[in-house]
Amino acid sequence: MLLKDKVCVIAGASSLRSIGYATAELFAEHGAKVVVVDRVMDANVLGDIKAAIESRLQRAVPVHGFHCDISQSQACAQVMSDVIALHGTIDCLVNSAGIVNSQPLLDIGENDLDVMFDVNLKGAFFLCQSVLKIFVERGVGNIVNVSSLAAQRGGAHTMRPQRAAS
């Protein structure tokens, strides 16, 4: 088992179709102690994640979950503190949280853009910053930043219909 007893924090795993969930499943398969973090994480979401992983692997796995609004620096620091309290260490962070607004570029308002930047950019930064404090102190740790094809598509691929010339 490549990750036996490694504590791996995975951000953005709440959907069973997400890159974060697939990462959590793979890491659990390789023996990691998986901690999933998401802004919609609750007991039901965690239960679904744990049940899906255990069904796929046909064995019990150590999966824990924490609610965290990664767009908030203090929330990221707190979740890392919570993971340390639970497991005593953190070995790896996988940043796979991200949102996209799949509407035409001209229809994306400032508030929608702020939310995307808060999660996709600030969230990744705050998670890295909070876990790096732990990794620097320990002298070891791994960070993996992941993105999806949605980053290439964005909302620009959908054009508004052109008006007929008068």
C-alpha atoms as a printed R data frame, in Angstrom:
    type eleno elety resid chain resno       x      y       z
1   ATOM     1    CA   MET     A     1   0.000  0.000   0.000
2   ATOM     2    CA   LEU     A     2   1.637  3.166  -1.240
3   ATOM     3    CA   LEU     A     3  -0.001  5.533   1.272
4   ATOM     4    CA   LYS     A     4  -0.359  3.276   4.309
5   ATOM     5    CA   ASP     A     5  -1.267  5.406   7.332
6   ATOM     6    CA   LYS     A     6  -0.491  8.691   5.535
7   ATOM     7    CA   VAL     A     7  -2.919 11.465   6.488
8   ATOM     8    CA   CYS     A     8  -4.233 13.014   3.300
9   ATOM     9    CA   VAL     A     9  -6.508 16.067   3.258
10  ATOM    10    CA   ILE     A    10  -8.558 16.329   0.074
11  ATOM    11    CA   ALA     A    11 -10.475 19.533  -0.666
12  ATOM    12    CA   GLY     A    12 -13.462 19.409  -2.995
13  ATOM    13    CA   ALA     A    13 -14.672 15.833  -2.617
14  ATOM    14    CA   SER     A    14 -18.360 16.286  -1.840
15  ATOM    15    CA   SER     A    15 -19.657 15.058  -5.205
16  ATOM    16    CA   LEU     A    16 -19.250 11.365  -5.975
17  ATOM    17    CA   ARG     A    17 -18.483 12.437  -9.576
18  ATOM    18    CA   SER     A    18 -15.682 14.833  -8.624
19  ATOM    19    CA   ILE     A    19 -11.936 14.641  -9.040
20  ATOM    20    CA   GLY     A    20 -11.683 15.037  -5.253
21  ATOM    21    CA   TYR     A    21 -13.882 12.011  -4.624
22  ATOM    22    CA   ALA     A    22 -11.920  9.894  -7.128
23  ATOM    23    CA   THR     A    23  -8.728 10.962  -5.358
24  ATOM    24    CA   ALA     A    24 -10.191 10.067  -1.951
25  ATOM    25    CA   GLU     A    25 -11.175  6.634  -3.245
26  ATOM    26    CA   LEU     A    26  -7.738  6.003  -4.755
27  ATOM    27    CA   PHE     A    27  -5.911  7.187  -1.635
28  ATOM    28    CA   ALA     A    28  -8.120  5.028   0.615
29  ATOM    29    CA   GLU     A    29  -7.414  2.055  -1.646
30  ATOM    30    CA   HIS     A    30  -3.704  2.638  -1.029
31  ATOM    31    CA   GLY     A    31  -4.092  2.806   2.762
32  ATOM    32    CA   ALA     A    32  -4.321  6.543   3.445
33  ATOM    33    CA   LYS     A    33  -6.250  8.059   6.306
34  ATOM    34    CA   VAL     A    34  -8.493 10.261   4.179
35  ATOM    35    CA   VAL     A    35  -9.899 13.589   5.362
36  ATOM    36    CA   VAL     A    36 -12.334 15.218   2.952
37  ATOM    37    CA   VAL     A    37 -12.965 18.951   3.215
38  ATOM    38    CA   ASP     A    38 -15.727 20.869   1.487
39  ATOM    39    CA   ARG     A    39 -18.005 23.842   2.054
40  ATOM    40    CA   VAL     A    40 -21.063 21.566   1.832
41  ATOM    41    CA   MET     A    41 -19.624 18.798   4.017
42  ATOM    42    CA   ASP     A    42 -21.995 17.444   6.629
43  ATOM    43    CA   ALA     A    43 -22.765 14.030   8.152
44  ATOM    44    CA   ASN     A    44 -24.915 12.996   5.162
45  ATOM    45    CA   VAL     A    45 -22.328 13.962   2.550
46  ATOM    46    CA   LEU     A    46 -19.564 12.250   4.530
47  ATOM    47    CA   GLY     A    47 -21.746  9.164   4.933
48  ATOM    48    CA   ASP     A    48 -22.308  8.986   1.171
49  ATOM    49    CA   ILE     A    49 -18.575  9.352   0.476
50  ATOM    50    CA   LYS     A    50 -17.587  6.737   3.042
51  ATOM    51    CA   ALA     A    51 -20.286  4.282   1.885
52  ATOM    52    CA   ALA     A    52 -19.283  4.663  -1.771
53  ATOM    53    CA   ILE     A    53 -15.593  4.112  -1.025
54  ATOM    54    CA   GLU     A    54 -16.260  1.128   1.233
55  ATOM    55    CA   SER     A    55 -18.619 -0.392  -1.330
56  ATOM    56    CA   ARG     A    56 -16.014 -0.044  -4.055
57  ATOM    57    CA   LEU     A    57 -13.138 -1.373  -1.896
58  ATOM    58    CA   GLN     A    58 -15.222 -3.991  -0.049
59  ATOM    59    CA   ARG     A    59 -13.691 -3.052   3.312
60  ATOM    60    CA   ALA     A    60 -13.922 -0.444   6.046
61  ATOM    61    CA   VAL     A    61 -11.798  2.660   5.495
62  ATOM    62    CA   PRO     A    62 -10.809  5.576   7.739
63  ATOM    63    CA   VAL     A    63 -12.546  8.555   6.119
64  ATOM    64    CA   HIS     A    64 -13.326 11.729   8.051
65  ATOM    65    CA   GLY     A    65 -14.863 14.955   6.840
66  ATOM    66    CA   PHE     A    66 -14.859 18.590   7.851
67  ATOM    67    CA   HIS     A    67 -16.954 21.509   6.703
68  ATOM    68    CA   CYS     A    68 -14.704 24.331   5.489
69  ATOM    69    CA   ASP     A    69 -15.330 27.456   3.458
70  ATOM    70    CA   ILE     A    70 -11.906 27.499   1.839
71  ATOM    71    CA   SER     A    71 -12.395 31.097   0.709
72  ATOM    72    CA   GLN     A    72 -11.807 32.069   4.352
73  ATOM    73    CA   SER     A    73  -8.214 32.006   5.609
74  ATOM    74    CA   GLN     A    74  -9.199 31.341   9.223
75  ATOM    75    CA   ALA     A    75 -11.463 28.428   8.210
76  ATOM    76    CA   CYS     A    76  -8.535 26.784   6.398
77  ATOM    77    CA   ALA     A    77  -6.254 27.221   9.407
78  ATOM    78    CA   GLN     A    78  -8.958 25.788  11.664
79  ATOM    79    CA   VAL     A    79  -9.556 22.715   9.517
80  ATOM    80    CA   MET     A    80  -5.815 21.931   9.497
81  ATOM    81    CA   SER     A    81  -5.806 22.307  13.283
82  ATOM    82    CA   ASP     A    82  -8.796 19.941  13.467
83  ATOM    83    CA   VAL     A    83  -7.007 17.346  11.317
84  ATOM    84    CA   ILE     A    84  -3.911 17.578  13.528
85  ATOM    85    CA   ALA     A    85  -6.114 17.093  16.601
86  ATOM    86    CA   LEU     A    86  -7.694 14.023  14.968
87  ATOM    87    CA   HIS     A    87  -4.624 12.335  13.432
88  ATOM    88    CA   GLY     A    88  -1.597 14.072  14.960
89  ATOM    89    CA   THR     A    89  -0.139 15.021  11.597
90  ATOM    90    CA   ILE     A    90  -0.829 15.809   7.935
91  ATOM    91    CA   ASP     A    91   1.227 14.255   5.149
92  ATOM    92    CA   CYS     A    92  -0.519 15.483   2.032
93  ATOM    93    CA   LEU     A    93  -2.948 18.114   0.764
94  ATOM    94    CA   VAL     A    94  -4.829 17.678  -2.495
95  ATOM    95    CA   ASN     A    95  -6.410 20.918  -3.694
96  ATOM    96    CA   SER     A    96  -9.190 19.826  -6.008
97  ATOM    97    CA   ALA     A    97 -11.973 22.190  -4.961
98  ATOM    98    CA   GLY     A    98 -13.271 24.364  -7.725
99  ATOM    99    CA   ILE     A    99 -16.405 25.852  -9.160
100 ATOM   100    CA   VAL     A   100 -17.300 27.148 -12.577
101 ATOM   101    CA   ASN     A   101 -20.189 29.221 -13.792
102 ATOM   102    CA   SER     A   102 -21.301 27.531 -16.998
103 ATOM   103    CA   GLN     A   103 -23.076 30.434 -18.565
104 ATOM   104    CA   PRO     A   104 -22.034 32.762 -21.358
105 ATOM   105    CA   LEU     A   105 -19.154 35.028 -20.429
106 ATOM   106    CA   LEU     A   106 -21.248 38.135 -20.966
107 ATOM   107    CA   ASP     A   107 -23.831 36.865 -18.458
108 ATOM   108    CA   ILE     A   108 -21.405 36.286 -15.571
109 ATOM   109    CA   GLY     A   109 -21.859 39.053 -13.042
110 ATOM   110    CA   GLU     A   110 -19.341 40.484 -10.611
111 ATOM   111    CA   ASN     A   111 -20.761 38.530  -7.651
112 ATOM   112    CA   ASP     A   112 -20.528 35.240  -9.571
113 ATOM   113    CA   LEU     A   113 -16.956 36.057 -10.566
114 ATOM   114    CA   ASP     A   114 -16.070 36.898  -6.958
115 ATOM   115    CA   VAL     A   115 -17.367 33.506  -5.785
116 ATOM   116    CA   MET     A   116 -15.335 31.679  -8.461
117 ATOM   117    CA   PHE     A   117 -12.161 33.593  -7.547
118 ATOM   118    CA   ASP     A   118 -12.795 33.121  -3.824
119 ATOM   119    CA   VAL     A   119 -13.025 29.337  -4.140
120 ATOM   120    CA   ASN     A   120 -10.742 28.598  -7.091
121 ATOM   121    CA   LEU     A   121  -7.904 31.015  -6.373
122 ATOM   122    CA   LYS     A   122  -8.094 32.250  -2.799
123 ATOM   123    CA   GLY     A   123  -9.242 28.850  -1.534
124 ATOM   124    CA   ALA     A   124  -6.294 27.022  -3.049
125 ATOM   125    CA   PHE     A   125  -3.932 29.700  -1.724
126 ATOM   126    CA   PHE     A   126  -5.368 29.624   1.814
127 ATOM   127    CA   LEU     A   127  -5.277 25.825   1.992
128 ATOM   128    CA   CYS     A   128  -1.655 25.763   0.816
129 ATOM   129    CA   GLN     A   129  -0.710 28.528   3.213
130 ATOM   130    CA   SER     A   130  -2.309 26.818   6.207
131 ATOM   131    CA   VAL     A   131  -0.822 23.373   5.528
132 ATOM   132    CA   LEU     A   132   2.615 24.771   4.643
133 ATOM   133    CA   LYS     A   133   2.956 26.064   8.201
134 ATOM   134    CA   ILE     A   134   2.677 22.437   9.324
135 ATOM   135    CA   PHE     A   135   4.942 21.072   6.585
136 ATOM   136    CA   VAL     A   136   7.687 23.644   7.251
137 ATOM   137    CA   GLU     A   137   7.661 22.782  10.946
138 ATOM   138    CA   ARG     A   138   7.865 19.041  10.147
139 ATOM   139    CA   GLY     A   139  10.305 19.485   7.268
140 ATOM   140    CA   VAL     A   140   8.179 17.313   4.989
141 ATOM   141    CA   GLY     A   141   4.823 17.259   3.210
142 ATOM   142    CA   ASN     A   142   3.202 17.107  -0.195
143 ATOM   143    CA   ILE     A   143   0.774 19.411  -1.987
144 ATOM   144    CA   VAL     A   144  -1.027 18.455  -5.185
145 ATOM   145    CA   ASN     A   145  -3.025 21.137  -7.006
146 ATOM   146    CA   VAL     A   146  -5.603 19.800  -9.439
147 ATOM   147    CA   SER     A   147  -7.822 21.451 -11.997
148 ATOM   148    CA   SER     A   148 -10.488 20.189 -14.351
149 ATOM   149    CA   LEU     A   149 -11.196 20.726 -18.021
150 ATOM   150    CA   ALA     A   150 -13.822 23.239 -16.907
151 ATOM   151    CA   ALA     A   151 -10.904 25.621 -16.375
152 ATOM   152    CA   GLN     A   152 -10.294 25.530 -20.123
153 ATOM   153    CA   ARG     A   153 -13.950 25.806 -21.095
154 ATOM   154    CA   GLY     A   154 -15.254 28.313 -18.565
155 ATOM   155    CA   GLY     A   155 -18.329 30.165 -19.720
156 ATOM   156    CA   ALA     A   156 -16.783 31.556 -22.880
157 ATOM   157    CA   HIS     A   157 -17.688 28.572 -25.049
158 ATOM   158    CA   THR     A   158 -21.377 29.505 -25.082
159 ATOM   159    CA   MET     A   159 -22.138 32.404 -27.340
160 ATOM   160    CA   ARG     A   160 -25.270 34.495 -27.317
161 ATOM   161    CA   PRO     A   161 -27.270 34.360 -30.543
162 ATOM   162    CA   GLN     A   162 -26.334 37.171 -32.873
163 ATOM   163    CA   ARG     A   163 -28.975 39.744 -33.682
164 ATOM   164    CA   ALA     A   164 -30.069 39.961 -37.253
165 ATOM   165    CA   ALA     A   165 -28.871 43.050 -39.098
166 ATOM   166    CA   SER     A   166 -31.640 45.602 -39.622
